[in-house]
Amino acid sequence: MKVLVLEDDPLLQIDLAEVLEIMGHEVVGPFSEEDLAMRSCDASLPDAAFVDYNLGKDRTSSGFARRLFRDGVDFAFLTAHGRQHLPSDLHEVLVIEKPYTEADLEKFLGAVRN
C-alpha cells in the first residue's frame, strides 16, 4: 500500500517511514510541508496517509487534509494536541495521538485494507 507521510519533525519522519517500510508499505514522502504533499497528490494519490496537523510556526495541514478528504483518501491525523484543535469539518477523521505505537498505525492501515 502507498502511504503518504506529512510530518514536520525530521526524527518522527524517519521513524514513521521506517516503521511503515518494515510493515511492507511503500512510503510516499515523507513531507514536512503541505505544498509538497499537495504536489505529490497531484501526480498520484496515495492509498492512505498519516498527517501531522500542526506543522509548526502557525502552520497546519488543514488544506491538505481537506483535499485528502475530498479525494476519498483514508487518512489519520497524528497530533499531540487532541481533537479539539482540529477544524470542525474534519472531526470525523481518525486522530492518533502522539506518542503513538506501531499497533496504532497497524490498526488504522488494517481498516483501510478492509
TADA-V389665 format. One record per helix or strand of 2 or more residues. SS is the DSSP state (H for helix, E for strand). FROM is the first residue (numbers start at 1). TO is the last residue. If there is no record, write none. Layout:
BEGIN
SS&FROM&TO, SS&FROM&TO
END
This chain:
BEGIN
E&2&6, H&10&22, E&26&31, H&34&43, E&48&52, H&62&71, E&74&79, H&83&85, H&88&90, E&94&97, H&102&113
END
